[in-house]
Amino acid sequence: MSRWTQIPRQSHCGRRTKGEAAAARKAARRLKTIAGKVVRQLDAGLPAETKDRRWLEKAVRDLNQKREDGDKIYSLGISKATSG
C-alpha cells in the first residue's frame, strides 16, 4: 500500500493504542500540511474575483479553525441556498 493511501486511513477516528494514536496525529498533521500547501498555491493562482474564491476562503477558515472555536466548518460544500 502506498504512503498516500495510508495517511487518510491512519487519521480516521476510532479506538487505538498509544502508538497508533501518535501515528494518527502525525497523519492528520501531514494532511493539514498538504492541504495548506494546496490552498496557498490556489490563492496565488486564482484571480481575485472568481466564484472559486468562496470555496478557497472556506478552506482557509477550515485550516485555521481550532478545537475550541465556536463557529466551526464541518463541510466545504456550498449549499444551493448560499450559492447565488
C-alpha positions in Angstrom: 0.0 0.0 0.0 1.4 3.4 -0.9 2.1 6.1 1.6 -0.6 8.4 0.3 -3.4 5.8 0.8 -2.2 5.1 4.3 -2.4 8.7 5.5 -6.2 9.2 5.4 -6.7 5.7 6.8 -4.4 6.4 9.8 -6.1 9.7 10.6 -9.7 8.4 11.0 -11.3 8.2 14.4 -11.6 5.1 16.5 -10.0 3.2 19.4 -6.3 2.8 19.2 -3.2 2.2 21.3 -0.8 4.9 22.3 1.5 4.3 19.3 -1.5 4.2 16.9 -2.8 7.5 18.4 0.6 9.1 17.8 0.6 7.8 14.2 -2.9 9.2 13.7 -1.9 12.6 15.0 1.1 12.6 12.7 -1.1 11.6 9.7 -3.6 14.3 10.5 -0.8 16.9 10.8 0.6 15.7 7.4 -2.9 16.1 5.7 -3.2 19.6 7.1 0.2 20.5 5.8 -0.6 19.2 2.3 -4.0 21.0 2.3 -2.3 24.2 3.4 0.2 24.0 0.5 -2.6 23.4 -2.0 -4.6 26.3 -0.6 -1.6 28.6 -0.8 -0.9 27.6 -4.4 -4.6 28.1 -5.4 -4.6 31.5 -3.6 -1.6 32.6 -5.6 -3.0 31.3 -8.9 -6.7 32.4 -8.7 -7.8 35.8 -9.9 -9.3 38.0 -7.2 -12.8 38.0 -8.5 -13.9 34.4 -9.2 -16.6 32.1 -7.9 -14.0 29.7 -6.7 -12.8 32.3 -4.2 -15.6 31.5 -1.8 -14.5 27.8 -1.7 -11.0 28.9 -1.1 -12.0 31.3 1.8 -13.9 28.4 3.4 -10.9 26.1 3.0 -8.6 28.7 4.7 -11.1 29.1 7.5 -11.3 25.4 7.9 -7.5 25.0 8.1 -7.2 27.8 10.7 -10.0 26.7 13.0 -9.1 25.4 16.4 -10.8 22.8 18.6 -12.3 25.3 20.9 -13.7 27.7 18.2 -17.4 28.2 18.3 -18.3 28.7 14.7 -16.9 25.5 13.1 -17.0 24.4 9.5 -18.0 20.8 9.1 -18.2 20.7 5.3 -16.6 22.7 2.5 -19.6 22.1 0.3 -21.6 25.2 -0.7 -25.3 24.7 -0.5 -27.7 25.9 -3.2 -29.2 28.4 -0.8 -25.8 30.2 -0.3 -24.6 29.9 -3.9 -26.5 32.6 -5.8 
